[in-house]
Structures are given as structure tokens and as C-alpha cells.
Amino acid sequence: MKVKQLSVFIENKAGRVSELTDVLGSAAVNIRGFSVSDTAEYGIVRLVVDDPDKGAKALADAGFTVKESDVVVVRLADVPGALAAALKAVSDAGVNIEYVYSLVSTYVVMNVADVDRALQLLQGAPVELVSLDDITV
């Protein structure tokens, strides 16, 4: 159950994240989760949306640079230690977790070096693997 993530490269200046989200809203693409990281001059906005193809096209048509990649999304039990257990299942096997961010509720996106291996490892962990259909309304 791979989920497509959009990574959008933007200038680190006021209004760019707002412009990006406006483009998606105008295209009727719903954001299910996002993360923003930045440097002095540039930023990366990572998004999981309900229609990645439509979202990527809308952003590219608006002049944004967009990269699509596969990520793993899991549903965690709403209990202490649930995130630690999921991360441990992957990292203890030597799969590097490059970043983690949350979606709606207790959904968490993990970008890992080996998505297929992480999916296999997480099948035995106390989490529910999630598809894009599971997180779209």
C-alpha cells in the first residue's frame, strides 16, 4: 500500500505556501497532510493529497516544481509508544527513516529508503497500513 507524496520546491518567501495551497484548493484537491521544511532561500512542502495526479498537474501548471514519490502511511493506535513501535520495526531492520510527519488523526507518513521493505516490516508491527483510499473522505 504505497501512497503518493508530492514534494514541492518553493522559494522561502512570504506567501508561497499560501499560493501553493490556493492552487490545490482551486483545483478541488484536498490536502490530507503536509510538512514544510526550509533553508534560508528555499523550502520543500511535502503533501499527501486525495488526488496526487490532479494535484501534481495543477501545481506544475501554476509554475511549481513538483516531484512525486512513494511513502508509507500507517494508522497508529492512540496510545503512548505506538509511534516508537512503528519506527522501531523499520529502523531495527536497518531501513533508514528519512523523515516522518503526521496526517489527519493518528495517521503518520514515513519516507524511507526502501518502501517495499518497510511495508513488509510494518505488516508485523502494531499498526494498520493505510492506502490513499483509507485517508480520503
C-alpha positions in Angstrom: 0.0 0.0 0.0 2.2 2.8 -1.2 0.9 6.3 -1.1 2.0 9.0 -3.5 3.5 12.1 -1.9 4.0 15.4 -3.7 7.2 17.4 -2.9 7.0 21.0 -4.0 10.1 23.1 -4.1 9.5 26.8 -3.3 11.3 30.0 -2.6 11.4 30.8 1.0 9.4 34.0 0.9 6.1 35.2 2.3 3.0 33.9 0.6 4.5 30.9 -1.3 2.9 28.2 0.9 -0.4 30.1 0.7 -0.1 30.2 -3.1 0.6 26.5 -3.2 -2.4 25.6 -1.1 -4.6 28.0 -3.0 -3.7 26.3 -6.3 -4.7 22.9 -4.8 -7.9 24.3 -3.3 -8.9 25.9 -6.7 -8.3 22.5 -8.3 -10.6 20.8 -5.8 -7.7 18.8 -4.4 -7.9 18.1 -0.7 -4.8 18.1 1.4 -4.7 15.2 3.8 -1.4 16.1 5.4 1.7 18.2 4.9 5.1 19.1 6.1 7.1 22.3 5.4 10.9 22.4 5.8 13.1 25.2 4.8 16.6 26.7 4.4 17.5 30.3 4.1 16.5 30.5 0.5 14.3 27.5 -0.4 11.8 25.2 1.1 10.2 21.9 0.5 6.5 21.3 1.1 5.6 17.7 1.3 1.9 16.8 0.8 -0.4 13.8 0.7 -3.5 14.8 -1.2 -6.7 13.0 -2.2 -5.8 13.1 -5.9 -2.0 13.2 -6.4 -2.1 13.2 -10.2 -4.6 16.1 -10.3 -2.6 17.9 -7.6 0.7 17.5 -9.3 -0.7 18.7 -12.6 -2.3 21.8 -11.0 0.9 22.7 -9.2 3.1 22.2 -12.3 0.6 24.2 -14.4 0.9 27.0 -11.9 4.7 27.0 -12.2 5.7 25.0 -9.2 8.4 22.3 -9.3 6.8 19.1 -8.2 8.3 15.6 -7.5 6.2 12.6 -6.8 7.4 9.8 -4.6 6.1 6.7 -2.8 5.8 6.8 1.0 4.4 4.5 3.7 1.3 5.6 5.7 0.3 3.8 8.9 -2.5 4.2 11.3 -1.2 4.2 14.9 -3.1 3.1 17.9 -3.8 6.2 20.0 -1.6 5.0 22.9 1.8 6.0 24.2 4.6 4.3 22.4 2.7 3.5 19.2 4.9 5.7 17.0 8.0 4.4 18.7 7.0 0.8 18.0 6.3 1.6 14.3 9.6 3.4 13.8 11.5 0.7 15.6 10.0 -2.0 13.4 11.6 -0.3 10.4 14.8 1.2 11.8 15.8 -2.0 13.7 15.9 -3.8 10.4 18.4 -1.2 9.1 15.9 0.8 6.9 16.7 4.5 7.2 13.8 6.7 8.0 14.5 9.9 6.3 11.6 12.0 7.8 8.2 11.5 9.4 5.2 13.7 9.6 1.6 13.2 10.6 -1.7 13.3 8.6 -5.2 13.6 9.9 -5.8 12.0 13.3 -3.2 9.4 14.1 -2.1 8.8 10.5 1.7 9.1 10.0 3.7 9.3 6.8 7.2 7.8 6.7 9.6 8.4 3.8 12.0 5.6 4.0 15.0 4.5 1.9 13.3 1.2 1.0 9.4 1.5 0.8 8.8 -2.2 -0.1 11.0 -3.4 2.8 9.3 -1.0 5.2 5.9 -2.2 4.1 6.9 -5.8 4.8 8.3 -5.0 8.2 5.3 -3.0 9.3 2.9 -5.8 8.5 4.1 -7.4 11.8 4.0 -4.2 13.7 1.1 -2.9 15.9 -0.1 -0.6 13.1 -2.5 -0.6 10.3 -1.1 0.0 6.8 -3.1 2.6 5.0 -3.9 3.3 1.4 -4.8 6.6 -0.1 -8.5 5.5 -0.2 -8.3 4.9 3.6 -7.5 8.6 4.2 -9.7 10.3 1.7 -13.2 11.3 2.6 
